[in-house]
Amino acid sequence: MADVFLGIGPVFLLLVVSEYLWRTKRLRGERARKLIHVLAGTFIAYWPWLMSFSMIQILSVGMIAVVLLSRVFNIFQGIHGVRRRTIGDVLFPVTVAIIAGVAASDWIFAVAMLHLGLADGMAAVVGDRFGKKNRYKIWGEAKSVAGSLTFLGLSVLIMGCLVLFGPALFKDFYWQLIVLVPLIATSVENLSVRGTDNIFVPLFVTLILNQIAELGMLLY
C-alpha cells in the first residue's frame, strides 16, 4: 500500500500547489494547465516500477472521478481554467488507464506516458511562448512550427533513451524508433484537436512499440 501512496501522493500535491498558484494569480491559463500536464505525466511514466498495471488502472479511475467532480464543482481551476474548448483534462487519466491495459511492458508504458506528459506538454508551452509568428491551423485549431518541432525533438530524445537504456530487443530497430516513430507521432499530434492528442499520441506509441517488441521477441 505504501507504493500506492508514493505514486498518488505527489500527483495530488501537484494539484494542490498548482491550485494555490492559480488562486494567487501567480500562474494561470494554459501555462498552469501544462505545468500539471508535464510534471504529472512525467512522474506517472514511472508508476510501473512502483505498482502493478492493475493498480495503475484503479488509480486512473479515481483520477477520472476527481477530474469530473472538479469540472462540475470548479475545484481545481488550474486544470480547467483555459479559454479554448478541450477535453484533454478528462482524456489524460482515461489514457493512463488504457495504456496500462494495453502496454506490453513497463518500458512501453513509460515511453508512451513521456510522449503524453513531456513531449506534448512542452510542445504546448514552447508553442505558446515562441509560436505566435509561425502558427498554422489544423481543423480550425491553432498549431505552431515551434511547438511541433519541440514535440519532434523530445520524441526523438525519448525514443533514443529507449534504444540506449531499454530492453536489448529495441536496439535492433533503432532507426525505426528514432526516425519513423517520432515523425509519425508528431503528425498524429498535429492532426489531433480539442485535446484528443492526449489519447491518440500515447496510444499510437504504445501499439507500435508493442508490435516492435513482439517482433523483437521472435528474433531473440
CORUR-V482042 format. One record per residue. N is the residue number from 1. RES is the residue in one small letter. SS is DSSP state (H for helix, E for strand, L for the rest). Layout:
((N;RES;SS) (N;RES;SS))
This chain:
((1;m;L) (2;a;H) (3;d;H) (4;v;H) (5;f;H) (6;l;H) (7;g;H) (8;i;H) (9;g;H) (10;p;H) (11;v;H) (12;f;H) (13;l;H) (14;l;H) (15;l;H) (16;v;H) (17;v;H) (18;s;H) (19;e;H) (20;y;H) (21;l;H) (22;w;H) (23;r;H) (24;t;L) (25;k;L) (26;r;L) (27;l;L) (28;r;L) (29;g;H) (30;e;H) (31;r;H) (32;a;H) (33;r;H) (34;k;H) (35;l;H) (36;i;H) (37;h;H) (38;v;H) (39;l;H) (40;a;H) (41;g;H) (42;t;H) (43;f;H) (44;i;H) (45;a;L) (46;y;L) (47;w;H) (48;p;H) (49;w;H) (50;l;L) (51;m;L) (52;s;L) (53;f;H) (54;s;H) (55;m;H) (56;i;H) (57;q;H) (58;i;H) (59;l;H) (60;s;H) (61;v;H) (62;g;H) (63;m;H) (64;i;H) (65;a;H) (66;v;H) (67;v;H) (68;l;H) (69;l;H) (70;s;H) (71;r;H) (72;v;H) (73;f;H) (74;n;L) (75;i;L) (76;f;L) (77;q;H) (78;g;H) (79;i;H) (80;h;H) (81;g;L) (82;v;L) (83;r;L) (84;r;L) (85;r;L) (86;t;L) (87;i;L) (88;g;H) (89;d;H) (90;v;H) (91;l;H) (92;f;H) (93;p;H) (94;v;H) (95;t;H) (96;v;H) (97;a;H) (98;i;H) (99;i;H) (100;a;H) (101;g;H) (102;v;H) (103;a;L) (104;a;L) (105;s;L) (106;d;H) (107;w;H) (108;i;H) (109;f;H) (110;a;H) (111;v;H) (112;a;H) (113;m;H) (114;l;H) (115;h;H) (116;l;H) (117;g;H) (118;l;H) (119;a;H) (120;d;H) (121;g;H) (122;m;H) (123;a;H) (124;a;H) (125;v;H) (126;v;H) (127;g;H) (128;d;H) (129;r;H) (130;f;H) (131;g;L) (132;k;L) (133;k;L) (134;n;L) (135;r;E) (136;y;E) (137;k;E) (138;i;E) (139;w;L) (140;g;L) (141;e;E) (142;a;E) (143;k;E) (144;s;E) (145;v;H) (146;a;H) (147;g;H) (148;s;H) (149;l;H) (150;t;H) (151;f;H) (152;l;H) (153;g;H) (154;l;H) (155;s;H) (156;v;H) (157;l;H) (158;i;H) (159;m;H) (160;g;H) (161;c;H) (162;l;H) (163;v;H) (164;l;H) (165;f;H) (166;g;L) (167;p;L) (168;a;H) (169;l;H) (170;f;H) (171;k;H) (172;d;H) (173;f;H) (174;y;H) (175;w;H) (176;q;H) (177;l;H) (178;i;H) (179;v;H) (180;l;H) (181;v;H) (182;p;H) (183;l;H) (184;i;H) (185;a;H) (186;t;H) (187;s;H) (188;v;H) (189;e;H) (190;n;H) (191;l;H) (192;s;L) (193;v;L) (194;r;L) (195;g;L) (196;t;L) (197;d;H) (198;n;H) (199;i;H) (200;f;H) (201;v;H) (202;p;H) (203;l;H) (204;f;H) (205;v;H) (206;t;H) (207;l;H) (208;i;H) (209;l;H) (210;n;H) (211;q;H) (212;i;H) (213;a;H) (214;e;H) (215;l;H) (216;g;H) (217;m;H) (218;l;H) (219;l;H) (220;y;L))
